[in-house]
Amino acid sequence: MHRGLLHAFAWTLATGAAVTLSWWGVHTVMSGTAYDPPRAVPLAALPPAPSAQGSQASPAAPSDTPAPAPGPPSPSASASAASASPSPPAGKPKSPPPPRRVAGDEESGDVKGYTVAGGRVVFDIGASSAELVSATPAGGWRMQVWKQDYWIRVTFTLNGREVSVFCTWYNEAPRVQVDDR
């Protein structure tokens, strides 16, 4: 019995050391990579959700009107916002709003989104550099992100198809290219 407990203790100690060493190695490699949390970007106000009439409601698309000032909403303000941005007809998705400038950040540029077959990528494009704001794969697609000093690459893959969005800015203003293979 004593030998069995000694073996269990040694196994537990060795397993704990292996897990700790593995965690430390992965943490060291992953720190400072593309998995840093993205910066927050202000969102436009959303129109009122459509009433559910026996069917599942789809998520509301952002409106083109600026976000209202904080405070309690008044009935007249919500009615005018609803009439100012009518919802698109059923079956026709509304196009995303134009990119907006991020307020309060002197170095930021235009926040631009790019929708490709594999998903959506959003960059904050400045005068001499760019940052990845978000990258979201479409259903079933896998995503991989690479970041270097002068470029960012986001690749979506599904069944051998590869769609990459590149943003480069070495000795020039940032530019975005899409490669679909």
Secondary structure, 3 states (H helix, E strand, C coil): CHHHHHHHHHHHHHHHHHHHHHHHHHHHHHCCCCCCCCCCCCCCCCCCCCCCCCCCCCCCCCCCCCCCCCCCCCHHHHHHHHHHCCCCCCCCCCCCCCCCECCCCCCCCEEEEEEECCEEEEEEECCCCEEEEEEEECCCCEEEEEECCCEEEEEEEECCEEEEEEEECCCCCCEEEEEEC
